[in-house]
Amino acid sequence: MIKSPHPYGQYAEQCAGLQAPLACLNLDLLEQNAQEVLRRAGGKPVRIATKSIRSLEVLRYVSRLSPRFQGLMCYSPWEAAALAQAGFDDVLLGYPTMDAAALSELAKYSVRAHHVTLMADGLEQLQLAETIGRQEGACFAICLDVDMSSSLYGIHFGVRRSPLRTVEETLRLAEYIRRSPSLRLRGVMGYEAQMAGVADRVPGATMMNTIVRHLKRRSGKDIQERRSRIVQALSAEGHELAFVNGGGTGSLGFTAADASVTEVTAGSAFFNPALFDHYAGLRLYPAASFALPVVRIPKQGIYTCFGGGYVASGKAGKDKYPRPIWPECGILLPNEGAGEVQTPVQYPEAGSGVSLQTGDWIWFRHAKAGELCERFRELHVVKGGVRIGTWSTYRGEGWCFG
């Protein structure tokens, strides 16, 4: 939960003279979030999830904050190539790919002093990588993605990701990799999305919170047992793993406590989008936000902003809307939400003390971390109460990875 006072009133002064819409990153709050990540990770290394950040300069900044921030997890093969080209030497592709052209590009980095590791959970992915590796004279490092979802009370608790669930299935793919001169097994990932990505402290949802926490406890035991069995079986068959990866912002403490895991992943924690306000035990601060200008006032207490339709991905719902946070007490209109071109924000007629004019700004937080930087070319960076400059986002670099 947010513990710090809102800094948005200061942002208006720090960003005076700039043109909105704009996005802002507070490095003091980001650093506090980074310390919370390290605390919850115990003594284990933390791999940074790039999809939640999408800015080269922010990735470099976070990487320098502690020697325990080791490596990146990216979401696109073309992104992996771009990050390797930018100088990052340990890049894990977090999702499988069937993009032959991208694999040909990545083959360049498999023969250099880079660790670009592909993700796989099926034979077809391995066969394509093997074919490209043979053509390019490369040997691809592979990480096997093992499903960590649970079946509880007839409910699929988790997400539909990898088809790899059992020891036997995992060993079969590992053996295929061992027999191929173009592939080598480097790691295993078991991402427990139902632990990392499901809030369990949502205001006004006491019964659902209780149910989710119960499901998490039941699922947690299953996750640890299955992940441990798979890692032990691979070791018994002579497979040497450089890493066993797991976790996300919402499950850092749980995953770090698993003896079979050698590193955890975090991304959203550094920006702390609005969805992560409702996780038990997390002490994070709102480091990233964006401002929209008021362009008209259709009625007293309603201020219509330009833009704002930055709705987060995932299951559709009001929790995926951006949240107006400064001035306080603003709400989105239920019949309009956040619009592609305009977003009306309503304030109570009495009690809020808010009186805005056209040209004034309303500050928002995005529901999820990753898509924020897809909307802006740059982040206005604040540290020590002073705006110190701008950092490019992927969009500002001209990058679009889908």
DAZIHU-V671357 format. One record per residue. N is the residue number from 1. PHI is phi as a letter, one per 20 degrees, with the letter a starting at -180 (* if undefined). OMEGA is omega in whole degrees, -180 to 180 (999 if undefined). BURIAL is 1 if it has 24 or more other C-alpha atoms within 12 Angstrom, else 0. Layout:
n: <N & N>
phi: <PHI & PHI>
omega: <OMEGA & OMEGA>
burial: <BURIAL & BURIAL>
This chain:
n: <1 & 2 & 3 & 4 & 5 & 6 & 7 & 8 & 9 & 10 & 11 & 12 & 13 & 14 & 15 & 16 & 17 & 18 & 19 & 20 & 21 & 22 & 23 & 24 & 25 & 26 & 27 & 28 & 29 & 30 & 31 & 32 & 33 & 34 & 35 & 36 & 37 & 38 & 39 & 40 & 41 & 42 & 43 & 44 & 45 & 46 & 47 & 48 & 49 & 50 & 51 & 52 & 53 & 54 & 55 & 56 & 57 & 58 & 59 & 60 & 61 & 62 & 63 & 64 & 65 & 66 & 67 & 68 & 69 & 70 & 71 & 72 & 73 & 74 & 75 & 76 & 77 & 78 & 79 & 80 & 81 & 82 & 83 & 84 & 85 & 86 & 87 & 88 & 89 & 90 & 91 & 92 & 93 & 94 & 95 & 96 & 97 & 98 & 99 & 100 & 101 & 102 & 103 & 104 & 105 & 106 & 107 & 108 & 109 & 110 & 111 & 112 & 113 & 114 & 115 & 116 & 117 & 118 & 119 & 120 & 121 & 122 & 123 & 124 & 125 & 126 & 127 & 128 & 129 & 130 & 131 & 132 & 133 & 134 & 135 & 136 & 137 & 138 & 139 & 140 & 141 & 142 & 143 & 144 & 145 & 146 & 147 & 148 & 149 & 150 & 151 & 152 & 153 & 154 & 155 & 156 & 157 & 158 & 159 & 160 & 161 & 162 & 163 & 164 & 165 & 166 & 167 & 168 & 169 & 170 & 171 & 172 & 173 & 174 & 175 & 176 & 177 & 178 & 179 & 180 & 181 & 182 & 183 & 184 & 185 & 186 & 187 & 188 & 189 & 190 & 191 & 192 & 193 & 194 & 195 & 196 & 197 & 198 & 199 & 200 & 201 & 202 & 203 & 204 & 205 & 206 & 207 & 208 & 209 & 210 & 211 & 212 & 213 & 214 & 215 & 216 & 217 & 218 & 219 & 220 & 221 & 222 & 223 & 224 & 225 & 226 & 227 & 228 & 229 & 230 & 231 & 232 & 233 & 234 & 235 & 236 & 237 & 238 & 239 & 240 & 241 & 242 & 243 & 244 & 245 & 246 & 247 & 248 & 249 & 250 & 251 & 252 & 253 & 254 & 255 & 256 & 257 & 258 & 259 & 260 & 261 & 262 & 263 & 264 & 265 & 266 & 267 & 268 & 269 & 270 & 271 & 272 & 273 & 274 & 275 & 276 & 277 & 278 & 279 & 280 & 281 & 282 & 283 & 284 & 285 & 286 & 287 & 288 & 289 & 290 & 291 & 292 & 293 & 294 & 295 & 296 & 297 & 298 & 299 & 300 & 301 & 302 & 303 & 304 & 305 & 306 & 307 & 308 & 309 & 310 & 311 & 312 & 313 & 314 & 315 & 316 & 317 & 318 & 319 & 320 & 321 & 322 & 323 & 324 & 325 & 326 & 327 & 328 & 329 & 330 & 331 & 332 & 333 & 334 & 335 & 336 & 337 & 338 & 339 & 340 & 341 & 342 & 343 & 344 & 345 & 346 & 347 & 348 & 349 & 350 & 351 & 352 & 353 & 354 & 355 & 356 & 357 & 358 & 359 & 360 & 361 & 362 & 363 & 364 & 365 & 366 & 367 & 368 & 369 & 370 & 371 & 372 & 373 & 374 & 375 & 376 & 377 & 378 & 379 & 380 & 381 & 382 & 383 & 384 & 385 & 386 & 387 & 388 & 389 & 390 & 391 & 392 & 393 & 394 & 395 & 396 & 397 & 398 & 399 & 400 & 401 & 402>
phi: <* & f & d & e & f & f & e & f & f & f & g & g & f & f & d & g & n & e & d & e & f & b & d & c & c & e & f & f & f & g & f & f & f & f & f & f & f & f & f & f & e & m & d & e & f & c & e & e & e & f & f & e & d & l & b & g & f & f & g & f & f & f & g & e & f & b & f & e & e & c & n & c & d & d & d & c & f & f & f & g & f & f & f & f & f & f & o & f & d & b & c & d & f & f & c & f & c & c & e & f & f & f & f & f & f & f & g & f & e & f & d & d & e & d & d & d & d & e & d & b & b & b & f & f & f & f & f & f & f & f & f & f & f & f & f & e & m & d & c & e & f & c & d & e & e & d & f & d & f & c & d & c & l & m & d & e & e & q & c & e & d & f & e & f & c & d & g & f & f & f & f & f & f & f & f & f & f & f & e & e & f & d & c & b & f & d & a & c & c & c & e & e & f & f & e & e & d & c & f & c & b & e & g & m & c & g & f & f & g & f & f & f & f & f & f & f & f & f & f & g & f & f & g & f & f & f & f & f & f & f & f & f & f & f & f & f & e & n & e & e & e & f & b & c & d & a & n & b & g & f & c & g & f & f & f & f & f & e & f & f & e & d & b & d & d & b & b & g & g & f & e & l & f & f & f & e & f & d & d & f & n & e & d & c & c & f & e & d & b & b & d & d & e & f & d & a & c & f & a & g & n & d & c & e & e & f & m & o & f & e & e & f & f & o & g & f & r & f & f & e & f & f & d & f & c & b & g & f & n & f & c & f & f & f & e & c & m & d & e & g & d & b & c & e & c & d & d & g & f & c & o & e & m & e & b & d & d & g & n & f & d & d & e & c & d & f & f & c & f & f & f & g & f & f & e & c & e & b & d & e & e & d & b & m & m & c & f & e & q & c & d & f & e & g & f & f & f & n & e & b & d & n>
omega: <-180 & 179 & -173 & 175 & 179 & 179 & -168 & 176 & 177 & -178 & -179 & 178 & -177 & -177 & -180 & 179 & 179 & -179 & 175 & 7 & 177 & 178 & -175 & 177 & 179 & -176 & 178 & 179 & 176 & -180 & 176 & 177 & 179 & 177 & 176 & 176 & -180 & 180 & -178 & 179 & -177 & 178 & -172 & 175 & -180 & 174 & -175 & 179 & -174 & -176 & 180 & -174 & 175 & 174 & -180 & -175 & 177 & 178 & 179 & -179 & -180 & -179 & -179 & -175 & -180 & 175 & 178 & 171 & -172 & 174 & 180 & 167 & -177 & -173 & -176 & 177 & 177 & 174 & 179 & 179 & -180 & 180 & 176 & 178 & -180 & 174 & 177 & -170 & 177 & -175 & 177 & 175 & -170 & -175 & 178 & 177 & 172 & -178 & -175 & -180 & 178 & 178 & 176 & 176 & -180 & 179 & 179 & -175 & 179 & -179 & 177 & -180 & 177 & 171 & 171 & -174 & 178 & 175 & 179 & 174 & -179 & -177 & -178 & 179 & 179 & -179 & 178 & 178 & 179 & 180 & 180 & 178 & 179 & 180 & -175 & -177 & -176 & 174 & -176 & 170 & -175 & 169 & 178 & -178 & -177 & -179 & 180 & 178 & -177 & 172 & -176 & 177 & -179 & -179 & 170 & -177 & -176 & 180 & 180 & -179 & -173 & 171 & -179 & 180 & -171 & 175 & -176 & 179 & -179 & -180 & 179 & 178 & 178 & 179 & 176 & 179 & -177 & -176 & -177 & 177 & -178 & -179 & 172 & 180 & -179 & -176 & 176 & 174 & 173 & -175 & -178 & -174 & -179 & 176 & -173 & -169 & 179 & -179 & -178 & 179 & -176 & 180 & 178 & -179 & -174 & -178 & 180 & 177 & 179 & 179 & -179 & 180 & 177 & 179 & 179 & 179 & 180 & -179 & -178 & 179 & 179 & -179 & -177 & 180 & -177 & -180 & 180 & 179 & -178 & 179 & 179 & -180 & 177 & 178 & -179 & 179 & 176 & 177 & -180 & -177 & 175 & 180 & 168 & -172 & 175 & 170 & 175 & -175 & -175 & -177 & -174 & -178 & 178 & -176 & -179 & -180 & 180 & -176 & -179 & -178 & 180 & 178 & 177 & -179 & 175 & 177 & -178 & -176 & -174 & 177 & -175 & 174 & -169 & -179 & -176 & 173 & -168 & 175 & -180 & 173 & -180 & 177 & -176 & -175 & -175 & -175 & -176 & 180 & 176 & -177 & 175 & 179 & 172 & -178 & 173 & -177 & -174 & -178 & 178 & 179 & 176 & -176 & -177 & -179 & 174 & 178 & 173 & -178 & -176 & -176 & -175 & 179 & -179 & 179 & -177 & 179 & -178 & 179 & 179 & 177 & 167 & -174 & 174 & -175 & 178 & -6 & -176 & 176 & 178 & 177 & 173 & 178 & -174 & -179 & -179 & -179 & 179 & -171 & 180 & -176 & 179 & -179 & 176 & 177 & -177 & 175 & 179 & -179 & 180 & 172 & -177 & -178 & -178 & 175 & -176 & 176 & 173 & -176 & 175 & -177 & 167 & -178 & -178 & 166 & 177 & -178 & 178 & -171 & -164 & -171 & -179 & -176 & 171 & -176 & -174 & 179 & -177 & 174 & 173 & -169 & -179 & 175 & 180 & 179 & -178 & 174 & -172 & 178 & 180 & 175 & -179 & 169 & 173 & -180 & 177 & 176 & -175 & -179 & 173 & -174 & 179 & 999>
burial: <1 & 1 & 0 & 0 & 0 & 0 & 1 & 1 & 0 & 0 & 1 & 1 & 0 & 1 & 1 & 0 & 0 & 0 & 0 & 1 & 1 & 1 & 1 & 1 & 1 & 1 & 1 & 1 & 1 & 1 & 1 & 1 & 1 & 1 & 1 & 1 & 1 & 1 & 0 & 1 & 1 & 1 & 0 & 1 & 1 & 1 & 1 & 1 & 1 & 1 & 1 & 1 & 1 & 1 & 1 & 1 & 1 & 1 & 1 & 1 & 0 & 1 & 1 & 0 & 1 & 0 & 0 & 1 & 1 & 1 & 1 & 1 & 1 & 1 & 1 & 1 & 1 & 1 & 1 & 1 & 1 & 1 & 1 & 1 & 0 & 0 & 0 & 1 & 1 & 1 & 1 & 1 & 1 & 1 & 1 & 1 & 1 & 1 & 0 & 1 & 0 & 1 & 1 & 1 & 1 & 1 & 1 & 1 & 1 & 1 & 0 & 0 & 0 & 1 & 1 & 1 & 1 & 1 & 1 & 1 & 1 & 1 & 1 & 0 & 1 & 1 & 1 & 1 & 1 & 1 & 1 & 1 & 1 & 0 & 0 & 0 & 0 & 1 & 1 & 1 & 1 & 1 & 1 & 1 & 1 & 1 & 1 & 1 & 1 & 1 & 0 & 0 & 0 & 0 & 0 & 0 & 1 & 1 & 0 & 0 & 1 & 1 & 0 & 1 & 1 & 1 & 1 & 0 & 1 & 1 & 1 & 1 & 1 & 1 & 0 & 1 & 1 & 1 & 0 & 1 & 0 & 1 & 1 & 1 & 1 & 1 & 1 & 1 & 1 & 1 & 1 & 1 & 1 & 1 & 1 & 1 & 1 & 1 & 1 & 1 & 1 & 1 & 0 & 0 & 0 & 0 & 0 & 0 & 0 & 0 & 0 & 1 & 1 & 0 & 1 & 1 & 0 & 0 & 1 & 1 & 1 & 1 & 1 & 1 & 1 & 1 & 1 & 1 & 1 & 1 & 1 & 1 & 1 & 1 & 0 & 0 & 0 & 0 & 1 & 0 & 1 & 0 & 1 & 1 & 1 & 1 & 1 & 1 & 1 & 1 & 1 & 1 & 1 & 1 & 1 & 1 & 1 & 1 & 0 & 1 & 1 & 1 & 1 & 1 & 1 & 1 & 1 & 1 & 1 & 1 & 1 & 1 & 1 & 1 & 1 & 1 & 1 & 1 & 1 & 1 & 0 & 1 & 1 & 1 & 1 & 1 & 1 & 1 & 1 & 1 & 1 & 1 & 1 & 1 & 1 & 1 & 1 & 0 & 0 & 0 & 1 & 1 & 1 & 1 & 1 & 1 & 1 & 1 & 1 & 1 & 1 & 1 & 0 & 0 & 0 & 0 & 0 & 0 & 1 & 1 & 1 & 1 & 1 & 1 & 1 & 1 & 1 & 1 & 1 & 1 & 1 & 1 & 0 & 0 & 0 & 0 & 1 & 1 & 1 & 0 & 0 & 1 & 1 & 1 & 1 & 1 & 1 & 0 & 0 & 0 & 0 & 0 & 0 & 0 & 1 & 1 & 0 & 0 & 1 & 1 & 1 & 1 & 1 & 1 & 1 & 1 & 1 & 1 & 1 & 1 & 1 & 1 & 1 & 1 & 1 & 1 & 1 & 1 & 1 & 1 & 1 & 1 & 0 & 0 & 0 & 0 & 1 & 0 & 0 & 1 & 1 & 1 & 1 & 1 & 1 & 0 & 0 & 0 & 1 & 0 & 0 & 0>
